[in-house]
Amino acid sequence: MSDTGRQSLTDKIGAAIKPDSEKSTTEHVGDTVKGKADNVGSTVQPESEKSYIQQAADTITGKK
């Protein structure tokens, strides 16, 4: 589960696990767009409004 406008932890892990060499161009573009949107979401969403899972994901990925 993820906060509104944020990429779920499951999606982040899935994108990170699959090697780039096995991704299609569409997957590469999708990962890039989703990643940038998630970075924006991480920045504008106050910590007090983030779920515990999203706070943990932001901490692990260095977005906090």
All heavy atoms as TSV, in Angstrom:
chain	resi	resn	atom	element	x	y	z
A	1	MET	N	N	0.844	-1.173	0.000
A	1	MET	CA	C	0.000	0.000	0.000
A	1	MET	C	C	0.890	1.238	0.000
A	1	MET	O	O	1.940	1.271	0.606
A	1	MET	CB	C	-0.890	-0.028	1.228
A	1	MET	CG	C	-1.795	1.151	1.323
A	1	MET	SD	S	-2.938	0.915	2.691
A	1	MET	CE	C	-4.095	2.149	2.264
A	2	SER	N	N	0.456	2.257	-0.686
A	2	SER	CA	C	1.239	3.485	-0.727
A	2	SER	C	C	0.329	4.683	-0.500
A	2	SER	O	O	-0.880	4.592	-0.606
A	2	SER	CB	C	1.953	3.623	-2.068
A	2	SER	OG	O	1.017	3.779	-3.110
A	3	ASP	N	N	0.935	5.782	-0.183
A	3	ASP	CA	C	0.195	7.019	-0.014
A	3	ASP	C	C	-0.204	7.541	-1.391
A	3	ASP	O	O	0.425	7.218	-2.398
A	3	ASP	CB	C	1.053	8.039	0.712
A	3	ASP	CG	C	1.408	7.614	2.131
A	3	ASP	OD1	O	0.799	6.677	2.658
A	3	ASP	OD2	O	2.296	8.248	2.710
A	4	THR	N	N	-1.216	8.376	-1.434
A	4	THR	CA	C	-1.719	8.914	-2.689
A	4	THR	C	C	-0.600	9.593	-3.468
A	4	THR	O	O	0.145	10.395	-2.923
A	4	THR	CB	C	-2.847	9.934	-2.420
A	4	THR	OG1	O	-3.872	9.287	-1.674
A	4	THR	CG2	C	-3.419	10.464	-3.716
A	5	GLY	N	N	-0.471	9.229	-4.731
A	5	GLY	CA	C	0.542	9.826	-5.583
A	5	GLY	C	C	1.936	9.278	-5.402
A	5	GLY	O	O	2.881	9.769	-5.994
A	6	ARG	N	N	2.077	8.252	-4.582
A	6	ARG	CA	C	3.395	7.669	-4.305
A	6	ARG	C	C	3.476	6.259	-4.861
A	6	ARG	O	O	2.492	5.552	-4.962
A	6	ARG	CB	C	3.650	7.627	-2.790
A	6	ARG	CG	C	3.628	8.964	-2.078
A	6	ARG	CD	C	4.744	9.901	-2.480
A	6	ARG	NE	N	6.054	9.287	-2.396
A	6	ARG	CZ	C	6.782	9.199	-1.287
A	6	ARG	NH1	N	6.334	9.681	-0.157
A	6	ARG	NH2	N	7.974	8.640	-1.306
A	7	GLN	N	N	4.661	5.837	-5.198
A	7	GLN	CA	C	4.903	4.491	-5.694
A	7	GLN	C	C	4.933	3.541	-4.499
A	7	GLN	O	O	5.530	3.841	-3.465
A	7	GLN	CB	C	6.242	4.476	-6.429
A	7	GLN	CG	C	6.501	3.241	-7.224
A	7	GLN	CD	C	7.796	3.342	-8.015
A	7	GLN	OE1	O	8.603	4.230	-7.787
A	7	GLN	NE2	N	7.983	2.450	-8.943
A	8	SER	N	N	4.285	2.381	-4.647
A	8	SER	CA	C	4.248	1.438	-3.529
A	8	SER	C	C	5.621	0.805	-3.319
A	8	SER	O	O	6.444	0.739	-4.242
A	8	SER	CB	C	3.214	0.345	-3.779
A	8	SER	OG	O	3.661	-0.546	-4.785
A	9	LEU	N	N	5.868	0.345	-2.115
A	9	LEU	CA	C	7.131	-0.306	-1.800
A	9	LEU	C	C	7.310	-1.553	-2.662
A	9	LEU	O	O	8.415	-1.835	-3.135
A	9	LEU	CB	C	7.170	-0.655	-0.310
A	9	LEU	CG	C	8.476	-1.211	0.229
A	9	LEU	CD1	C	9.634	-0.265	-0.043
A	9	LEU	CD2	C	8.359	-1.480	1.716
A	10	THR	N	N	6.236	-2.281	-2.911
A	10	THR	CA	C	6.293	-3.476	-3.761
A	10	THR	C	C	6.745	-3.119	-5.170
A	10	THR	O	O	7.584	-3.823	-5.751
A	10	THR	CB	C	4.903	-4.154	-3.814
A	10	THR	OG1	O	4.464	-4.411	-2.487
A	10	THR	CG2	C	4.953	-5.443	-4.598
A	11	ASP	N	N	6.213	-2.032	-5.726
A	11	ASP	CA	C	6.617	-1.588	-7.062
A	11	ASP	C	C	8.083	-1.175	-7.086
A	11	ASP	O	O	8.801	-1.462	-8.044
A	11	ASP	CB	C	5.754	-0.424	-7.551
A	11	ASP	CG	C	4.336	-0.852	-7.898
A	11	ASP	OD1	O	4.088	-2.067	-8.039
A	11	ASP	OD2	O	3.476	0.036	-8.034
A	12	LYS	N	N	8.532	-0.493	-6.046
A	12	LYS	CA	C	9.926	-0.063	-5.979
A	12	LYS	C	C	10.859	-1.267	-5.949
A	12	LYS	O	O	11.882	-1.294	-6.646
A	12	LYS	CB	C	10.167	0.786	-4.727
A	12	LYS	CG	C	9.553	2.154	-4.778
A	12	LYS	CD	C	9.824	2.901	-3.483
A	12	LYS	CE	C	9.022	4.169	-3.422
A	12	LYS	NZ	N	9.277	4.922	-2.194
A	13	ILE	N	N	10.510	-2.247	-5.135
A	13	ILE	CA	C	11.340	-3.452	-5.024
A	13	ILE	C	C	11.346	-4.208	-6.341
A	13	ILE	O	O	12.395	-4.647	-6.811
A	13	ILE	CB	C	10.847	-4.345	-3.865
A	13	ILE	CG1	C	11.118	-3.654	-2.530
A	13	ILE	CG2	C	11.511	-5.715	-3.914
A	13	ILE	CD1	C	10.461	-4.314	-1.335
A	14	GLY	N	N	10.175	-4.348	-6.953
A	14	GLY	CA	C	10.080	-5.055	-8.228
A	14	GLY	C	C	10.928	-4.407	-9.308
A	14	GLY	O	O	11.616	-5.094	-10.073
A	15	ALA	N	N	10.903	-3.094	-9.375
A	15	ALA	CA	C	11.696	-2.368	-10.371
A	15	ALA	C	C	13.188	-2.513	-10.096
A	15	ALA	O	O	13.995	-2.603	-11.020
A	15	ALA	CB	C	11.298	-0.898	-10.390
A	16	ALA	N	N	13.549	-2.559	-8.826
A	16	ALA	CA	C	14.959	-2.662	-8.464
A	16	ALA	C	C	15.513	-4.071	-8.679
A	16	ALA	O	O	16.684	-4.236	-9.025
A	16	ALA	CB	C	15.149	-2.249	-7.011
A	17	ILE	N	N	14.678	-5.079	-8.497
A	17	ILE	CA	C	15.133	-6.465	-8.602
A	17	ILE	C	C	15.359	-6.895	-10.049
A	17	ILE	O	O	16.314	-7.594	-10.344
A	17	ILE	CB	C	14.129	-7.414	-7.910
A	17	ILE	CG1	C	14.216	-7.228	-6.396
A	17	ILE	CG2	C	14.384	-8.851	-8.285
A	17	ILE	CD1	C	13.201	-8.021	-5.620
A	18	LYS	N	N	14.482	-6.470	-10.947
A	18	LYS	CA	C	14.599	-6.888	-12.349
A	18	LYS	C	C	15.793	-6.185	-12.996
A	18	LYS	O	O	15.864	-4.961	-13.006
A	18	LYS	CB	C	13.317	-6.559	-13.114
A	18	LYS	CG	C	13.288	-7.121	-14.510
A	18	LYS	CD	C	11.935	-6.935	-15.154
A	18	LYS	CE	C	11.874	-7.595	-16.511
A	18	LYS	NZ	N	10.553	-7.414	-17.123
A	19	PRO	N	N	16.724	-6.953	-13.551
A	19	PRO	CA	C	17.898	-6.337	-14.185
A	19	PRO	C	C	17.502	-5.438	-15.361
A	19	PRO	O	O	16.571	-5.747	-16.108
A	19	PRO	CB	C	18.705	-7.538	-14.692
A	19	PRO	CG	C	18.167	-8.721	-13.967
A	19	PRO	CD	C	16.750	-8.411	-13.619
A	20	ASP	N	N	18.220	-4.333	-15.524
A	20	ASP	CA	C	17.935	-3.410	-16.623
A	20	ASP	C	C	18.027	-4.106	-17.974
A	20	ASP	O	O	17.302	-3.760	-18.900
A	20	ASP	CB	C	18.892	-2.219	-16.591
A	20	ASP	CG	C	18.564	-1.240	-15.485
A	20	ASP	OD1	O	17.444	-1.312	-14.935
A	20	ASP	OD2	O	19.423	-0.397	-15.171
A	21	SER	N	N	18.917	-5.084	-18.078
A	21	SER	CA	C	19.094	-5.781	-19.351
A	21	SER	C	C	17.852	-6.578	-19.763
A	21	SER	O	O	17.689	-6.926	-20.925
A	21	SER	CB	C	20.300	-6.726	-19.284
A	21	SER	OG	O	20.107	-7.697	-18.270
A	22	GLU	N	N	16.972	-6.860	-18.802
A	22	GLU	CA	C	15.747	-7.609	-19.088
A	22	GLU	C	C	14.522	-6.715	-19.230
A	22	GLU	O	O	13.427	-7.206	-19.483
A	22	GLU	CB	C	15.492	-8.639	-17.989
A	22	GLU	CG	C	16.532	-9.746	-17.932
A	22	GLU	CD	C	16.242	-10.772	-16.870
A	22	GLU	OE1	O	15.125	-10.789	-16.307
A	22	GLU	OE2	O	17.152	-11.569	-16.579
A	23	LYS	N	N	14.701	-5.421	-19.070
A	23	LYS	CA	C	13.581	-4.488	-19.163
A	23	LYS	C	C	13.430	-3.969	-20.586
A	23	LYS	O	O	14.415	-3.707	-21.268
A	23	LYS	CB	C	13.785	-3.296	-18.223
A	23	LYS	CG	C	13.726	-3.665	-16.764
A	23	LYS	CD	C	13.926	-2.442	-15.898
A	23	LYS	CE	C	13.917	-2.806	-14.425
A	23	LYS	NZ	N	14.147	-1.628	-13.583
A	24	SER	N	N	12.192	-3.798	-20.986
A	24	SER	CA	C	11.908	-3.199	-22.291
A	24	SER	C	C	12.098	-1.688	-22.190
A	24	SER	O	O	12.217	-1.133	-21.091
A	24	SER	CB	C	10.471	-3.510	-22.713
A	24	SER	OG	O	9.561	-2.835	-21.863
A	25	THR	N	N	12.115	-1.032	-23.327
A	25	THR	CA	C	12.225	0.423	-23.340
A	25	THR	C	C	11.061	1.041	-22.567
A	25	THR	O	O	11.240	2.005	-21.814
A	25	THR	CB	C	12.232	0.945	-24.791
A	25	THR	OG1	O	13.344	0.357	-25.465
A	25	THR	CG2	C	12.346	2.456	-24.845
A	26	THR	N	N	9.875	0.474	-22.737
A	26	THR	CA	C	8.691	0.979	-22.034
A	26	THR	C	C	8.872	0.871	-20.518
A	26	THR	O	O	8.516	1.790	-19.788
A	26	THR	CB	C	7.441	0.190	-22.467
A	26	THR	OG1	O	7.329	0.265	-23.885
A	26	THR	CG2	C	6.191	0.722	-21.820
A	27	GLU	N	N	9.445	-0.240	-20.052
A	27	GLU	CA	C	9.679	-0.406	-18.614
A	27	GLU	C	C	10.708	0.607	-18.107
A	27	GLU	O	O	10.547	1.166	-17.015
A	27	GLU	CB	C	10.150	-1.826	-18.304
A	27	GLU	CG	C	9.047	-2.864	-18.422
A	27	GLU	CD	C	9.568	-4.264	-18.205
A	27	GLU	OE1	O	10.481	-4.682	-18.946
A	27	GLU	OE2	O	9.062	-4.953	-17.298
A	28	HIS	N	N	11.761	0.839	-18.884
A	28	HIS	CA	C	12.771	1.827	-18.493
A	28	HIS	C	C	12.146	3.210	-18.350
A	28	HIS	O	O	12.370	3.906	-17.359
A	28	HIS	CB	C	13.902	1.902	-19.527
A	28	HIS	CG	C	14.922	0.831	-19.401
A	28	HIS	ND1	N	15.824	0.770	-18.371
A	28	HIS	CD2	C	15.194	-0.241	-20.185
A	28	HIS	CE1	C	16.601	-0.282	-18.516
A	28	HIS	NE2	N	16.233	-0.917	-19.619
A	29	VAL	N	N	11.361	3.595	-19.345
A	29	VAL	CA	C	10.705	4.909	-19.316
A	29	VAL	C	C	9.732	4.980	-18.139
A	29	VAL	O	O	9.698	5.968	-17.407
A	29	VAL	CB	C	9.989	5.200	-20.655
A	29	VAL	CG1	C	9.125	6.442	-20.558
A	29	VAL	CG2	C	11.001	5.337	-21.779
A	30	GLY	N	N	8.949	3.924	-17.942
A	30	GLY	CA	C	7.994	3.889	-16.830
A	30	GLY	C	C	8.676	4.007	-15.482
A	30	GLY	O	O	8.219	4.753	-14.607
A	31	ASP	N	N	9.791	3.286	-15.311
A	31	ASP	CA	C	10.536	3.363	-14.050
A	31	ASP	C	C	11.050	4.774	-13.807
A	31	ASP	O	O	10.999	5.287	-12.692
A	31	ASP	CB	C	11.723	2.393	-14.059
A	31	ASP	CG	C	11.314	0.936	-13.898
A	31	ASP	OD1	O	10.133	0.664	-13.618
A	31	ASP	OD2	O	12.198	0.071	-14.061
A	32	THR	N	N	11.547	5.408	-14.862
A	32	THR	CA	C	12.074	6.762	-14.734
A	32	THR	C	C	10.978	7.750	-14.355
A	32	THR	O	O	11.144	8.555	-13.428
A	32	THR	CB	C	12.747	7.203	-16.060
A	32	THR	OG1	O	13.806	6.286	-16.356
A	32	THR	CG2	C	13.296	8.607	-15.959
A	33	VAL	N	N	9.848	7.671	-15.054
A	33	VAL	CA	C	8.739	8.592	-14.783
A	33	VAL	C	C	8.187	8.369	-13.380
A	33	VAL	O	O	7.983	9.322	-12.620
A	33	VAL	CB	C	7.629	8.441	-15.845
A	33	VAL	CG1	C	6.380	9.208	-15.454
A	33	VAL	CG2	C	8.130	8.892	-17.210
A	34	LYS	N	N	7.963	7.111	-13.019
A	34	LYS	CA	C	7.441	6.808	-11.682
A	34	LYS	C	C	8.412	7.244	-10.597
A	34	LYS	O	O	8.004	7.754	-9.553
A	34	LYS	CB	C	7.162	5.311	-11.550
A	34	LYS	CG	C	5.968	4.836	-12.339
A	34	LYS	CD	C	5.812	3.329	-12.216
A	34	LYS	CE	C	4.725	2.796	-13.114
A	34	LYS	NZ	N	4.676	1.317	-13.064
A	35	GLY	N	N	9.698	7.036	-10.829
A	35	GLY	CA	C	10.706	7.431	-9.854
A	35	GLY	C	C	10.732	8.930	-9.630
A	35	GLY	O	O	10.808	9.400	-8.498
A	36	LYS	N	N	10.672	9.689	-10.722
A	36	LYS	CA	C	10.678	11.151	-10.599
A	36	LYS	C	C	9.412	11.654	-9.904
A	36	LYS	O	O	9.474	12.545	-9.061
A	36	LYS	CB	C	10.847	11.800	-11.971
A	36	LYS	CG	C	12.238	11.611	-12.544
A	36	LYS	CD	C	12.416	12.325	-13.852
A	36	LYS	CE	C	13.743	11.994	-14.478
A	36	LYS	NZ	N	14.867	12.662	-13.894
A	37	ALA	N	N	8.269	11.063	-10.250
A	37	ALA	CA	C	7.011	11.455	-9.610
A	37	ALA	C	C	7.045	11.120	-8.122
A	37	ALA	O	O	6.576	11.899	-7.285
A	37	ALA	CB	C	5.833	10.760	-10.283
A	38	ASP	N	N	7.626	9.974	-7.781
A	38	ASP	CA	C	7.723	9.587	-6.378
A	38	ASP	C	C	8.658	10.515	-5.616
A	38	ASP	O	O	8.395	10.855	-4.460
A	38	ASP	CB	C	8.194	8.138	-6.258
A	38	ASP	CG	C	8.045	7.606	-4.853
A	38	ASP	OD1	O	6.896	7.543	-4.360
A	38	ASP	OD2	O	9.070	7.262	-4.232
A	39	ASN	N	N	9.730	10.952	-6.264
A	39	ASN	CA	C	10.645	11.911	-5.622
A	39	ASN	C	C	9.924	13.216	-5.298
A	39	ASN	O	O	10.102	13.773	-4.219
A	39	ASN	CB	C	11.846	12.196	-6.522
A	39	ASN	CG	C	12.832	11.048	-6.551
A	39	ASN	OD1	O	12.844	10.200	-5.673
A	39	ASN	ND2	N	13.660	11.029	-7.578
A	40	VAL	N	N	9.116	13.679	-6.232
A	40	VAL	CA	C	8.343	14.907	-6.003
A	40	VAL	C	C	7.361	14.684	-4.855
A	40	VAL	O	O	7.243	15.505	-3.943
A	40	VAL	CB	C	7.606	15.353	-7.281
A	40	VAL	CG1	C	6.621	16.478	-6.979
A	40	VAL	CG2	C	8.597	15.790	-8.345
A	41	GLY	N	N	6.663	13.544	-4.894
A	41	GLY	CA	C	5.705	13.226	-3.838
A	41	GLY	C	C	6.355	13.150	-2.477
A	41	GLY	O	O	5.803	13.620	-1.477
A	42	SER	N	N	7.544	12.588	-2.433
A	42	SER	CA	C	8.280	12.474	-1.176
A	42	SER	C	C	8.634	13.841	-0.616
A	42	SER	O	O	8.591	14.061	0.593
A	42	SER	CB	C	9.560	11.666	-1.402
A	42	SER	OG	O	10.359	11.659	-0.259
A	43	THR	N	N	8.957	14.759	-1.511
A	43	THR	CA	C	9.367	16.096	-1.095
A	43	THR	C	C	8.195	16.937	-0.602
A	43	THR	O	O	8.312	17.637	0.404
A	43	THR	CB	C	10.057	16.824	-2.266
A	43	THR	OG1	O	11.167	16.031	-2.697
A	43	THR	CG2	C	10.535	18.190	-1.862
A	44	VAL	N	N	7.076	16.875	-1.299
A	44	VAL	CA	C	5.957	17.762	-0.959
A	44	VAL	C	C	5.032	17.216	0.127
A	44	VAL	O	O	4.313	17.982	0.748
A	44	VAL	CB	C	5.120	18.126	-2.210
A	44	VAL	CG1	C	5.969	18.828	-3.238
A	44	VAL	CG2	C	4.442	16.912	-2.813
A	45	GLN	N	N	5.061	15.919	0.354
A	45	GLN	CA	C	4.171	15.336	1.361
A	45	GLN	C	C	4.797	15.454	2.752
A	45	GLN	O	O	5.906	14.959	2.979
A	45	GLN	CB	C	3.898	13.866	1.045
A	45	GLN	CG	C	2.892	13.235	1.967
A	45	GLN	CD	C	2.601	11.783	1.585
A	45	GLN	OE1	O	3.415	11.123	0.962
A	45	GLN	NE2	N	1.443	11.311	1.964
A	46	PRO	N	N	4.123	16.115	3.684
A	46	PRO	CA	C	4.660	16.254	5.046
A	46	PRO	C	C	4.832	14.889	5.722
A	46	PRO	O	O	4.031	13.967	5.495
A	46	PRO	CB	C	3.597	17.068	5.776
A	46	PRO	CG	C	2.744	17.678	4.720
A	46	PRO	CD	C	2.826	16.769	3.541
A	47	GLU	N	N	5.881	14.757	6.516
A	47	GLU	CA	C	6.143	13.501	7.227
A	47	GLU	C	C	4.939	13.063	8.053
A	47	GLU	O	O	4.639	11.881	8.154
A	47	GLU	CB	C	7.364	13.655	8.143
A	47	GLU	CG	C	8.681	13.751	7.419
A	47	GLU	CD	C	9.054	12.480	6.687
A	47	GLU	OE1	O	8.883	11.379	7.239
A	47	GLU	OE2	O	9.532	12.590	5.549
A	48	SER	N	N	4.222	14.026	8.632
A	48	SER	CA	C	3.090	13.710	9.496
A	48	SER	C	C	1.940	13.056	8.733
A	48	SER	O	O	1.074	12.431	9.343
A	48	SER	CB	C	2.596	14.972	10.202
A	48	SER	OG	O	2.140	15.922	9.250
A	49	GLU	N	N	1.919	13.203	7.409
A	49	GLU	CA	C	0.849	12.629	6.599
A	49	GLU	C	C	1.252	11.330	5.905
A	49	GLU	O	O	0.448	10.723	5.196
A	49	GLU	CB	C	0.382	13.646	5.554
A	49	GLU	CG	C	-0.280	14.856	6.171
A	49	GLU	CD	C	-0.733	15.863	5.130
A	49	GLU	OE1	O	-0.732	15.535	3.928
A	49	GLU	OE2	O	-1.081	16.990	5.523
A	50	LYS	N	N	2.491	10.889	6.096
A	50	LYS	CA	C	2.960	9.660	5.456
A	50	LYS	C	C	2.611	8.451	6.319
A	50	LYS	O	O	2.661	8.511	7.539
A	50	LYS	CB	C	4.474	9.703	5.260
A	50	LYS	CG	C	4.926	10.742	4.265
A	50	LYS	CD	C	6.445	10.727	4.122
A	50	LYS	CE	C	6.908	11.812	3.183
A	50	LYS	NZ	N	8.372	11.824	3.060
A	51	SER	N	N	2.281	7.349	5.639
A	51	SER	CA	C	2.062	6.099	6.366
A	51	SER	C	C	3.410	5.606	6.895
A	51	SER	O	O	4.471	6.041	6.448
A	51	SER	CB	C	1.457	5.043	5.431
A	51	SER	OG	O	2.408	4.671	4.435
A	52	TYR	N	N	3.360	4.687	7.859
A	52	TYR	CA	C	4.603	4.140	8.406
A	52	TYR	C	C	5.421	3.448	7.324
A	52	TYR	O	O	6.640	3.556	7.292
A	52	TYR	CB	C	4.305	3.172	9.558
A	52	TYR	CG	C	3.741	3.847	10.772
A	52	TYR	CD1	C	2.450	3.586	11.202
A	52	TYR	CD2	C	4.496	4.776	11.487
A	52	TYR	CE1	C	1.920	4.223	12.311
A	52	TYR	CE2	C	3.980	5.416	12.601
A	52	TYR	CZ	C	2.694	5.130	13.006
A	52	TYR	OH	O	2.183	5.764	14.103
A	53	ILE	N	N	4.730	2.753	6.424
A	53	ILE	CA	C	5.423	2.050	5.337
A	53	ILE	C	C	6.117	3.054	4.419
A	53	ILE	O	O	7.252	2.836	4.008
A	53	ILE	CB	C	4.420	1.206	4.518
A	53	ILE	CG1	C	3.755	0.201	5.433
A	53	ILE	CG2	C	5.067	0.598	3.312
A	53	ILE	CD1	C	4.049	-1.229	5.236
A	54	GLN	N	N	5.434	4.142	4.100
A	54	GLN	CA	C	6.020	5.138	3.200
A	54	GLN	C	C	7.194	5.842	3.883
A	54	GLN	O	O	8.204	6.117	3.247
A	54	GLN	CB	C	4.971	6.171	2.783
A	54	GLN	CG	C	5.334	6.881	1.496
A	54	GLN	CD	C	5.341	5.963	0.297
A	54	GLN	OE1	O	4.335	5.369	-0.037
A	54	GLN	NE2	N	6.472	5.845	-0.349
A	55	GLN	N	N	7.094	6.097	5.174
A	55	GLN	CA	C	8.212	6.696	5.905
A	55	GLN	C	C	9.426	5.773	5.870
A	55	GLN	O	O	10.552	6.222	5.644
A	55	GLN	CB	C	7.817	6.971	7.356
A	55	GLN	CG	C	6.863	8.125	7.524
A	55	GLN	CD	C	6.434	8.325	8.975
A	55	GLN	OE1	O	7.020	7.762	9.881
A	55	GLN	NE2	N	5.411	9.125	9.177
A	56	ALA	N	N	9.184	4.478	6.077
A	56	ALA	CA	C	10.279	3.501	6.040
A	56	ALA	C	C	10.893	3.431	4.643
A	56	ALA	O	O	12.121	3.414	4.495
A	56	ALA	CB	C	9.772	2.126	6.471
A	57	ALA	N	N	10.051	3.402	3.620
A	57	ALA	CA	C	10.548	3.340	2.241
A	57	ALA	C	C	11.374	4.575	1.909
A	57	ALA	O	O	12.431	4.477	1.277
A	57	ALA	CB	C	9.383	3.204	1.270
A	58	ASP	N	N	10.922	5.750	2.344
A	58	ASP	CA	C	11.673	6.975	2.097
A	58	ASP	C	C	13.022	6.952	2.807
A	58	ASP	O	O	14.025	7.404	2.265
A	58	ASP	CB	C	10.871	8.209	2.552
A	58	ASP	CG	C	9.716	8.550	1.609
A	58	ASP	OD1	O	9.640	7.933	0.519
A	58	ASP	OD2	O	8.905	9.421	1.967
A	59	THR	N	N	13.043	6.421	4.016
A	59	THR	CA	C	14.291	6.329	4.765
A	59	THR	C	C	15.257	5.380	4.078
A	59	THR	O	O	16.433	5.704	3.886
A	59	THR	CB	C	14.023	5.853	6.213
A	59	THR	OG1	O	13.160	6.811	6.844
A	59	THR	CG2	C	15.307	5.724	6.990
A	60	ILE	N	N	14.766	4.233	3.650
A	60	ILE	CA	C	15.615	3.222	2.993
A	60	ILE	C	C	16.163	3.743	1.665
A	60	ILE	O	O	17.318	3.527	1.342
A	60	ILE	CB	C	14.820	1.921	2.770
A	60	ILE	CG1	C	14.539	1.251	4.116
A	60	ILE	CG2	C	15.556	0.966	1.837
A	60	ILE	CD1	C	13.518	0.141	4.072
A	61	THR	N	N	15.328	4.455	0.913
A	61	THR	CA	C	15.754	4.928	-0.408
A	61	THR	C	C	16.447	6.285	-0.341
A	61	THR	O	O	16.844	6.822	-1.365
A	61	THR	CB	C	14.563	5.020	-1.378
A	61	THR	OG1	O	13.557	5.883	-0.845
A	61	THR	CG2	C	13.961	3.653	-1.635
A	62	GLY	N	N	16.613	6.839	0.859
A	62	GLY	CA	C	17.325	8.085	1.011
A	62	GLY	C	C	16.542	9.325	0.630
A	62	GLY	O	O	17.099	10.365	0.349
A	63	LYS	N	N	15.214	9.235	0.641
A	63	LYS	CA	C	14.379	10.377	0.249
A	63	LYS	C	C	13.907	11.174	1.452
A	63	LYS	O	O	13.111	12.078	1.316
A	63	LYS	CB	C	13.167	9.891	-0.549
A	63	LYS	CG	C	13.536	9.288	-1.867
A	63	LYS	CD	C	12.341	8.807	-2.603
A	63	LYS	CE	C	12.729	8.158	-3.901
A	63	LYS	NZ	N	11.589	7.566	-4.575
A	64	LYS	N	N	14.387	10.840	2.607
A	64	LYS	CA	C	13.948	11.536	3.822
A	64	LYS	C	C	14.930	12.602	4.183
A	64	LYS	O	O	16.089	12.493	4.071
A	64	LYS	CB	C	13.809	10.545	4.958
A	64	LYS	CG	C	13.231	11.145	6.196
A	64	LYS	CD	C	12.959	10.092	7.223
A	64	LYS	CE	C	12.326	10.724	8.433
A	64	LYS	NZ	N	12.095	9.773	9.479
